[in-house]
Structures are given as structure tokens and as C-alpha cells.
Amino acid sequence: MVQSKSQTAEAYLQELPEDRREIVSTIREKILDNLPDGYVESMNWGMLCYEIPLETYPHTYNKQPLGIASIASQKNHIAIYMMGCYMVPSQRKKLKKAFSDMGVKPNMGKSCIRFTKLEKIPLKTILELIRNFSVNEYIKHYESVKKK
């Protein structure tokens, strides 16, 4: 599945094969447990997204909510998209160090972490990065980048 048309997280999870559903459900539950106040879970872009609602911050370049993280089951892997790692070099550095400490070579893009097994990602660090990136801090970083 590359992009889902599901409208709810529960429907999205039901579309997944059982092995992927277990991994994505585990990550989802842990993100929800660590999500700072002000972010909400939604289905956007065909995946599970954790975002700042437009009611809170409507001034985005594309009229879409600002997302801190997303989870998607792609054709050959599962992906976690971490926008903080894209915007904030210190977050990216911390994430890469966590992979190194695990002895795992990361399969990453600028914001995307690709994997097939939960044991191959530093989930504790990912959750820490999410937990410590408040809505106000995210907006501050977004606006500083947007001005450039």
C-alpha cells in the first residue's frame, strides 16, 4: 500500500497485512503516549499523521496542517516521517547517533526513516524527539525557515 484512502486510523490499520499492522499499531500507540499537547492524530496524505491543526496554525505554505510525524506502510517498507529531523539539524544528528549506537546503518531520507523490522529503528529516540518538540517550538522553527 503506498497511499491509503482510509479516513480513520482504525480503518487504515485494518487495511494492513497482520505483520505490518502489529508494527504500525505499536508505533502509533507509543507516539500517542508521547505526543505533546496541541498535536492531533489524523489521516492525511494517505497515512497516519500527527499534526498541528489548522485551527491552531493556519499560516502554512500549502494550506495543510504542519506535521511533526507520520507513519506509512509502503510497498517494500514501513516509513516514519520526522519533520523535526528535516528542520532541526540537532534532531537529525541525535537520530543518526542513536542508529550508530544500535550498530544499525540507517535507511533514511531527509525526513524519512525506512525499515522492515521494529528492532532496526531507535524507537526510544524517535519518541523522545517527538515528545520534546512542542507545538510552539515547531511553529518557531517553521517560521524561521519560511522567512528564508
FIKOLMI-322966 format. One record per residue (C-alpha): y, x, z; residue in one letter. Coordinates in steps of 0.001 Angstrom, whole numbers, plus 500000, padded with zeros to 6 digits. Layout:
FIKOLMI-322966
{{Y; X; Z}; 'a'}
...
//
This chain:
FIKOLMI-322966
{{500000; 500000; 500000}; 'm'}
{{503288; 501549; 499004}; 'v'}
{{505651; 498703; 499809}; 'q'}
{{504801; 495530; 501661}; 's'}
{{506349; 492127; 501092}; 'k'}
{{505486; 491060; 504652}; 's'}
{{508282; 489519; 506665}; 'q'}
{{506949; 490385; 510136}; 't'}
{{505416; 493398; 511829}; 'a'}
{{502300; 491406; 512657}; 'e'}
{{501785; 490377; 509021}; 'a'}
{{502349; 493976; 507906}; 'y'}
{{499729; 495264; 510332}; 'l'}
{{497209; 492653; 509151}; 'q'}
{{497564; 493953; 505567}; 'e'}
{{496456; 497438; 506560}; 'l'}
{{492880; 498709; 506486}; 'p'}
{{491460; 498851; 510021}; 'e'}
{{491737; 502634; 510417}; 'd'}
{{495378; 502645; 509312}; 'r'}
{{496152; 499535; 511377}; 'r'}
{{494961; 501331; 514505}; 'e'}
{{497165; 504380; 513842}; 'i'}
{{500260; 502404; 512834}; 'v'}
{{499822; 499972; 515748}; 's'}
{{499589; 502859; 518213}; 't'}
{{502748; 504478; 516865}; 'i'}
{{504548; 501127; 516767}; 'r'}
{{503735; 500348; 520407}; 'e'}
{{504888; 503785; 521526}; 'k'}
{{508128; 503548; 519536}; 'i'}
{{508846; 500115; 521016}; 'l'}
{{508260; 501564; 524505}; 'd'}
{{510742; 504385; 523800}; 'n'}
{{513335; 502624; 521638}; 'l'}
{{516823; 502888; 523138}; 'p'}
{{518815; 499728; 523815}; 'd'}
{{520619; 498410; 520760}; 'g'}
{{517923; 499145; 518176}; 'y'}
{{515651; 496392; 516876}; 'v'}
{{512342; 496311; 515051}; 'e'}
{{512372; 494708; 511612}; 's'}
{{510654; 494708; 508261}; 'm'}
{{512941; 496403; 505757}; 'n'}
{{512282; 498445; 502630}; 'w'}
{{508674; 497204; 502773}; 'g'}
{{507880; 498968; 506059}; 'm'}
{{508326; 498747; 509827}; 'l'}
{{511876; 499803; 510652}; 'c'}
{{513758; 500489; 513872}; 'y'}
{{517424; 499866; 513182}; 'e'}
{{520901; 499164; 514416}; 'i'}
{{521534; 495528; 513416}; 'p'}
{{524402; 494842; 511036}; 'l'}
{{525929; 492634; 513727}; 'e'}
{{526363; 495798; 515794}; 't'}
{{527413; 498153; 512994}; 'y'}
{{528139; 496579; 509587}; 'p'}
{{530039; 499523; 508030}; 'h'}
{{527151; 501153; 506177}; 't'}
{{527475; 502563; 502674}; 'y'}
{{524738; 500284; 501285}; 'n'}
{{525236; 497186; 503467}; 'k'}
{{521822; 497814; 505089}; 'q'}
{{521194; 498498; 508794}; 'p'}
{{521151; 502115; 509952}; 'l'}
{{517552; 503048; 510716}; 'g'}
{{516521; 505555; 513348}; 'i'}
{{512838; 505494; 512328}; 'a'}
{{510374; 503740; 510034}; 's'}
{{506610; 503667; 509666}; 'i'}
{{504860; 503093; 506347}; 'a'}
{{501289; 503163; 505142}; 's'}
{{501488; 504838; 501752}; 'q'}
{{498754; 505276; 499162}; 'k'}
{{497431; 508629; 500423}; 'n'}
{{499004; 508966; 503866}; 'h'}
{{500963; 507358; 506662}; 'i'}
{{504619; 508292; 506928}; 'a'}
{{507122; 508267; 509734}; 'i'}
{{510724; 508480; 508577}; 'y'}
{{513034; 510060; 511150}; 'm'}
{{516689; 509737; 510162}; 'm'}
{{517847; 511764; 513164}; 'g'}
{{515926; 514757; 511802}; 'c'}
{{517687; 514261; 508489}; 'y'}
{{521196; 514134; 510028}; 'm'}
{{520928; 516389; 513056}; 'v'}
{{519659; 519951; 512449}; 'p'}
{{518733; 520453; 516113}; 's'}
{{516349; 517469; 515933}; 'q'}
{{514683; 518861; 512817}; 'r'}
{{514348; 522273; 514493}; 'k'}
{{512764; 520697; 517598}; 'k'}
{{510299; 518753; 515457}; 'l'}
{{509275; 521834; 513475}; 'k'}
{{508803; 523787; 516713}; 'k'}
{{506541; 521036; 518042}; 'a'}
{{504376; 521290; 514918}; 'f'}
{{504272; 525067; 515319}; 's'}
{{503281; 524744; 518986}; 'd'}
{{500399; 522485; 517880}; 'm'}
{{499322; 525027; 515275}; 'g'}
{{499761; 522433; 512539}; 'v'}
{{501622; 523023; 509273}; 'k'}
{{503969; 520040; 508857}; 'p'}
{{503823; 517951; 505716}; 'n'}
{{507474; 516922; 505710}; 'm'}
{{510388; 515985; 503521}; 'g'}
{{513968; 515780; 504790}; 'k'}
{{513233; 512775; 506986}; 's'}
{{509598; 512014; 506173}; 'c'}
{{506575; 513170; 508160}; 'i'}
{{503348; 512596; 506194}; 'r'}
{{499932; 512586; 507882}; 'f'}
{{496476; 511031; 507821}; 't'}
{{495411; 511536; 511455}; 'k'}
{{497395; 510848; 514613}; 'l'}
{{496255; 514194; 516041}; 'e'}
{{498141; 516002; 513255}; 'k'}
{{501633; 514985; 514404}; 'i'}
{{503614; 515831; 517560}; 'p'}
{{503958; 512190; 518613}; 'l'}
{{505328; 513072; 522040}; 'k'}
{{508218; 514999; 520424}; 't'}
{{508826; 512259; 517857}; 'i'}
{{509109; 509695; 520657}; 'l'}
{{511401; 511983; 522643}; 'e'}
{{513713; 512356; 519620}; 'l'}
{{513838; 508580; 519222}; 'i'}
{{514298; 507922; 522958}; 'r'}
{{517199; 510382; 523194}; 'n'}
{{519168; 509195; 520140}; 'f'}
{{521343; 506357; 521403}; 's'}
{{522997; 503836; 519106}; 'v'}
{{526434; 505296; 519904}; 'n'}
{{525274; 508848; 519154}; 'e'}
{{523662; 507725; 515890}; 'y'}
{{526850; 505967; 514770}; 'i'}
{{528911; 509037; 515690}; 'k'}
{{526669; 511295; 513554}; 'h'}
{{526600; 508783; 510702}; 'y'}
{{530392; 508510; 510638}; 'e'}
{{530831; 512293; 510699}; 's'}
{{528530; 512668; 507702}; 'v'}
{{530018; 509658; 505914}; 'k'}
{{533548; 511151; 506118}; 'k'}
{{532418; 514224; 504198}; 'k'}
//
